[in-house]
Amino acid sequence: MVEIKQSKSVDKVKKGDKIKVDGKECEVDAHYVLIDHGTTKEMAIEFFDKKTDKDYQIRYFSDQVQDTLEFYELQGEIMYVKKECSKVEW
């Protein structure tokens, strides 16, 4: 399970905010609904590392952030690949 440290509620994270994954600080580019399942929403936060020019994404379900958070790295132009991480902060 991923350790999550929040300075504010996840639904308040927006473009320009800082997010850290395993100590690497990145900048949020977008926060949006991937799929609305009615009783819950599958959400995505897209962010990038200015130093390496790499793009990342966190996905989670709005009603179960702690249990469903997953971390992805953009490979190529359009494919996100799931990666392991131990700590996420915003």
N, C-alpha and C positions, 0 to 999 in steps of 0.2 A: 504494500500500500504506500502511496505517495504522501509524504508529510506536507501539509499546506499551512502556510503562515500568511494570514490576511491582515492588511492594514485597513481594509474596507470590504464590504460585501462584494462577492464576485460579480453580481449584476451591475455594480457601479464602475467596473473596470471599463475604460474607454481609450480611444485613440490618443496617443501621446503619453500614456501612463507607462511606468517602468514595471517590468516583470523579470524575476530571476528564476532560472532553472539550474539547480545544482551550483549556485553561486555565479552563474554567467548572467550579467544584466543585459536585457534587451528592451526594445520599445514596442509598445502595442500599436498595431496598424489598424485592426478592426475587431469588433466583437458583435457576433450576430447569431441568429437562429439557423441551424442547419436543417432540422426537421421538427415540425410541431406535431407531437404525438397526442395532442389534446390535453391529457392530464399532466404531461411533462414536456419539456422542450430539450432537444439535443442541441447544445450550444457549441460555438467555436470562438476562440480568441486567437487571432493571427498576430504574430510579432516577429521582429527581425533583430539581428545582431549587426550593428553598424560597423564593427571592426572586421567581421568576416564576410559580411553581406549575405548571410544565410537566413533563410526564412523558416519559421517554426509555427506550430499550431498546438493548442491545448483544446481537447474536446471533453465535454462533460454533460451530464443530464442535470437540468436545473434543480430538481428536487433531491439529488443525491451526489452533490459535488465531491465529497470526500471519498465515496466508494467507487465513483465512475470516472474520475479524472484520468485522461491519457495524454501522452506527449508524443508529438510527431515532428519529423524534419522533412522539409521539401527536398525531394530528389528530382533533378531535371526541371522540367517546366510545370508539370501538373500533378505529380504523384507524391503524396505524403506517406512516409514510412514510419511506422510506430517505433519509438525508441524507449529505452528504460530511463527513468529518472527517479531520484529519491526525495527531492525537495523542491517545492515551487512556492515563490513568494510574490505578493503584489501589495 
